[in-house]
Amino acid sequence: MAAPPHPDEIERHPATARRLHAAEQAISSPDPAVREHAIREAGEIVRAAHREVAGG
């Protein structure tokens, strides 16, 4: 299994970085639905970056 993407790799894609940062901030929301959505969003972004770095 390949290593997870380095944070700098995500930062090379400004729109993706903005989405990830927004999701990271939303994880602190007092609303459980907002937190759940943010966790899913962040996970999707990181998994997509991992696939790209791994060449898949």
C-alpha positions, 0 to 999 in steps of 0.5 A: 500500500502506498503512503498517504499523500503529503499535505503539500500534494493537496495544496498544489490543487487550490480548489481541492485545498479550499474544499479540504480546509472548509471540511476541516473547519466544519468538523468542529461544527456543533451540528452532527449532520454538518460534522458527518458531511464534513468527515465524508467530504474530507475522506473523499478528498484524501482518498482521491489524492491518494489514488492520484499519488498512487497512480490509480 
